[in-house]
């Protein structure tokens, strides 16, 4: 069955339902009591299966329910939830009502939730649970008219507890998703054809979504994404990946936030590629879910592989000397083998034999951590360290790094299984034009480029100046057409000596050390570079045990002379690969890690550099004063 791409996302969805109605589309672990009936034949090994036909039927009721409560074409409807089956259901239901989906990261603060809901003038918001509802209630308690546009809140939770404490003056009406479906059934009796008609008559230039960027500075901006933006991405993905993605039998394990543009593309791509999409229970359950689902491909961000690499290396360090020696022998054989693969050179019989031994005893064990069937992972959102990419390639998991932004509706460049270069983000997709400005900024021209920022015409004009989208990223294109990102334009450090330094390059080197969680380079307008460092708590405690460092509180461990000496050795190793003006002269180990909740990280796990430097200004100043 060929891949399906039509002129709009909704028409693509309709055709997928018509062409493969009985193919299993989604699988997930039921969360509600009414779904846990062991006699339900759609629940297999604890996972509930939903066909494209069943998804259409359920989606239709939700969509008719939205129309029944007054949603009109162009109205904004938000989704405040982690990735789960109901997210996809609500998203397509919104489109079926000719509405515009506004994804909101579930990890952001109540203040940011309030800002986005009010800025986009959302009339309805779907929420995951009581945790998200409490954010709305908290803002309402501060100010009863905190949400002047919001009329209804639809919760994915069921039962009486889902509606507790919500009957307050001026607070929007709270309904369960099941109650909305009941409204949909009544609408179905009144005007049943509206859902299909809306899906079929959407236009390419209609708004599909307003995706608020989790920018490292400033207030969120709502990037207006059209149907045509997304369709163009899907067309190019089919063009470059059709030889690598099967038309039947692919299984994707989804865990990225669908509020992230990579997740958003992933959520829509199922209707083009027709794969089975399994929803991970949580990030804490990701490894068991890999073993149960055994995906063939995934969409990811580098942090997932950085943590997996750290876990593998911790297991190696804890192993016996003989096992450690064998692991390093195997990795050496694997690297020698792939050096020839990457150069397209022939392997010797002896190398082939040694590689097969290493593969069976070591590399297959690494691959099993991802279920044992994972052929490749599409990875983006942040730079992937070259060493991590090569490590997992040797271990049997191919990571295909790409590049794109919310404003480009996801990828504009992509490595493919047959065209891969580590440390680069791939070649431009077929429809995309990329050029490098005089100051090194990457400029993009494509149908994928967003329509502008919602209610921000001046920012839109600046971003699209001269007919090219100004990405804000610095990079270059090599002679073979591969793009490399070197830094963010606004993150470039200019020392007091006039040296231009890309901190991202240095910070990327630090990611290969499992004990380091975050490494932020500082030095703008200073005479040398310093770093703010946070440690991975589990790996730091493990280091303490192995080195018999006694401590009662974690903060004591961070001040231990041996811990400081070990971090100094890591900094020294990083400095060996840098020019003298790029080296880190001093550092501070911070008492706790960065989090989204405390403001140092964006919802997509990027460091808010300006925020961090302001918060730890005292520590930074003391380094230079000393």
Secondary structure, 3 states (H helix, E strand, C coil): CCCCCCCCHHHHHHHHHHHCCCCEEEEECCCCHHHCCCCCCCEECCEEEEEHHHHHHHHHHHHHHHHHCCCCCCCEEEEECCCCHHHHHHHHHHHHCCCEEEEECCCCCHHHHHHHHHHCCCCEEEECCHHHHHHHHHHHHHCCCCCCCCCEEEECCCCHHHHCCCCCCCCCEEEEHHHHHHHHHHHHHHCCCHHHHHHHHCCCCCEEEEEECCCCCCCCCEEEEEHHHHHHHHHHHHHHHCCCCCCCCCEEEECCCCCCHHHHHHHHHHHHHCCEEEECCCCCCHHHHHHHHCCCEEEECHHHHHHHHHHHHHHHHHCCHHHHHHHHHHHHHHHHHHHHHHCCCCCCHHHHHHHHHHHHHHHHHHHHCCCCCCCEEEECCCCCCHHHHHHHHHCCCEEEEEEEEHHHCEEEEECECCECCCCCCCEECCCCEEEECCCCEEEEECCCCCCCECCCHHHHHHHCHHHCEEEEEEEEECCCCEEEEEEEHHHCEECCCCCEECHHHHHHHHCCCCCEEEEEEECCCCCCEEEEEEECHHHHHHHHHHCCCCCCCHHHHHCCHHHHHHHHHHHHHHHCCCCHHHCEEEEEECCCCCCCCCCCECCCCCECHHHHHHHCHHHHHHHHHC
